[in-house]
């Protein structure tokens, strides 16, 4: 029996200020996988994720989460994703503990208590500090914590490894891989080719708001046999025509 897609969109288009940023994107993503959206700055990755997660309206096309058509209901889309806000948007006068409690209350859910996640994002060491006193990397960790409130079945992250130190990046990658193995859909926008090719189960290359190439699990598995050659191919694909 085929697995019900956790996310399906057909010919999805997204506009900002009257300009079409995402152009006829179609995806069908199943639970239990980590999908990557690879692209350079300005390729439309953030706009696509913001639309999928209810932060931007759909201009054209259809979008389903599970078997529910959520094309016209951005609030419903937002409720069905775990989402990390921009670190710059976090309220500086709150502590991470208070912020996470407010997010949990708004979602009628629980603050994450997974020891591996708490350690990866250094939460226990940061939770009583004022957010305004934290570094960029520390704010990123707290923003990422927000995405895991309520143990969501779908988690969407935009460049999650930005500003993180190498230890945190490695630990977070392990947490995301584990969540996927446990059945969650993990969807991340990346410009880090190494993370895409070594950690994602499948993904797409986005350029100028369009999917230029898809990568199946078999494609990535084959590419890992000669990482240098596969990395060269990916970088060549990222260069403008």
N, C-alpha and C positions, 0 to 999 in steps of 0.2 A: 504494500500500500504506500503510495507516494506521500511524502511529508508535506503538510500544509505550509506554504511560504509564510514566514514571519512578516515579510515586507514584499509587496509587489507594486510596481508602478509602471504605467504604460504612457509613453510619449509625454513625460512630465516636462512642463516648461515653467520657468520662474522668471518674473520681471522685477526689476528694481528701478524706480524713477522712470518708468516707461521704456527701459532698455531690457531686452531679453538676455538674461545671463545664463540660464540653463535651458538647453534646447533639445527637446524630444528625447529625454533620458528614459530608458526602460530597464528595470531591474526585477529580479525574482530571487530573494534571499531566504534561505531556510534556517531554522533554528540550529544551534549547536555549531556555529561556524564564526570565524573572525574574518570579516571582509574588509579589504582596504580600498580606499579611493585615492589613487596616486595622481599627483599633478603638481605643476609649478604654481607659484603665486599668481593669482588672477585667473586660474583655470576654471573657477566656478565651484570648487569643492565646498567652501563654507556656505555659499548660497544654497547649494543642493541640500546639505545637511540641515540648514535652518528651515528649509521648506518641509523636508521629511519629518522633522521634529516639531512642526507647528509654529515656528517663529516667523515664517513668511508664508503668504498665501500661494496657492497653486494657480497659475495663470491659464494653464491648459493641460489636458491629460487627466489621468485617473490614478488614484493612490489607495491601496488597501493595506491595512495592518491586520494580519490574520485573515479572516473572511469578512472584515468590516470595512466598508467603503468610507474612508475618512477624508476624501478629497476636499469637501466643503466645510470640514470641522477642524480647524487648526487647534482648538483647545483640546479636543479629543486626541489628536496626534501628540500634543505635548504631554498628556497624561499617560500615554502608553510607552514613552521612552524615558530611560534614565539619561540625563543631559547635564553636561558640565557648563556652567556659565563662564563668561570671560573673566579671568582673574581680576582685571581692572574694574569690573562691575561689583565686586564684593564690597559690602559696607564696611568701611574702615573702623567704625566705632564699635563693632561687635567682635566677640571672640568666635573662633571656629565652632566651639561647643554650642554657643547660642545660635549661630547661623544654622548649623545642622539640625538643631531642634526645631527651628522655624520651618526649614524645608520639610522635615519629617511631618510636622503638624499639617502643613499645607497639602501634603500628599497622603495624609492619613496612613502613615507608614512608620517604620522603625529606622533609627540611625544605624548604619552598617556596624557590625561587630565582628566581622571576619578578621581574625588575628593577622593573617597574611596581608590583607589589604591595609589594615591599620599600620602595620609595620612598613609596608612599601611606601605609604604616603605620610609617614612620620606623624600620624595624627595625635597620638598621646602626648608627644613632646610639644605640639603646637596648639592644642585645643584651648588652653587658657590664655593665650597671648592675644593682644589686640591685632586684628587683621591689618590695620594701618601700619603696624610696625614690622610686618613680615616682608621678606624679600620676594622678588618675582617668582622664584621657584617654589617658595613656601606657599604663596597665594595659589599657584597652579595646583599644588597638592590638595589644598582645601576645596578649590573649584571642582577637582576631580572627585573628591569625596561625595559631593552633592549628587553626582550621577549614579551613585550606588545606593542611595536612600531607597528603602523598600525592596531591595534585591530584585530590580526590574528584569523582565525577560528579554528586553531590548535595551541596549546601551549604545548611545551615539556620542562619539568624541571627536573633536576637531583639533588635530595636531596635539595629541595628549602628552607628547614627550618634550614639548617646548619648555625651556627653562629648567628642566629637571637635571639633577646630577646623574652620573652614570649608574650609581647604585640604585637610585630610585627608578630609573628607566628600566633596568633589568628586572627589578622586582615587580614593577607594574606590568611589564610584558608577561611575566609569569602568571600574574593574577588574571589578566585578560584571557590568556590561553586557557587557564583553568575554568573561568566562567563559561567560555565557549564549550569546553568539554562537558560541562555540567548542563548544557542545553540552551544557554543564552545566545542571542544574536548580538555580536559585537560588530559595530560599523564605525570605522575610523577613517578620517581624512588624513593623509600623510604626504609629506614630500621627502621622507626618509626612505630611500630605496632599500637599504639594508633591512629595516623592520618589515617593509612590505614583502620582500622576497623570502625572508626567513621565518616570519611569524604568521602571516596571513594564510588562511586556507584558500582564498580566492579573492579576486578583486578586478578593478577596472582602471584604465588610464583615462583620465579626463583632461581635455584640452579645449579651450574656447567654449566651455559649456556643453561639450558633446563627448560621448564615450567614443574614444578612438580605438580602444583595444580592450578585450576582456581576457582575464587570466583564470583558468580553471585550477582546481586542486592538482590535476595532472600536470598542467603547465608549470606551476610553481615547484612541484616535486621534481620534475625533470630539470628545471633550471638550477636547483640546488646541487645537482651533480657536478656542474661546472659554474660555480657562483660568479667567478670573474667574467666569463663570457655572457652569462645571463644579465649581470649588472650592466655590462657594456650595451647590451641590446636595449635594456630599459632606459638608460641614459640617452641613447640615440633616439628612442621614441619620444623622450621628453623635449628634445630640441625642436624649436620652431621649424616648420617646413621652409 
